[in-house]
């Protein structure tokens, strides 16, 4: 059963939602329903971005083991840290 829902949003947000819905060949209602489904499964765009960053960091951590690293501090850095530390 379908029911109506009234939302109060800024005009710009409504215009953007309509454009996104048009680009996805759906309606604003369909876009909203899709968003709710994504939120329910924790697959929000922010979740996806966080997961991407975690995977990228893990890949970088793997690569860092391949390269020989310089010591984190040289003698000058050590003196500066002692002086101001």
Secondary structure as UniProt FT lines:
FT   HELIX           11..23
FT   TURN            24..25
FT   HELIX           28..40
FT   TURN            41..42
FT   HELIX           45..64
FT   TURN            65..66
FT   HELIX           75..84
//
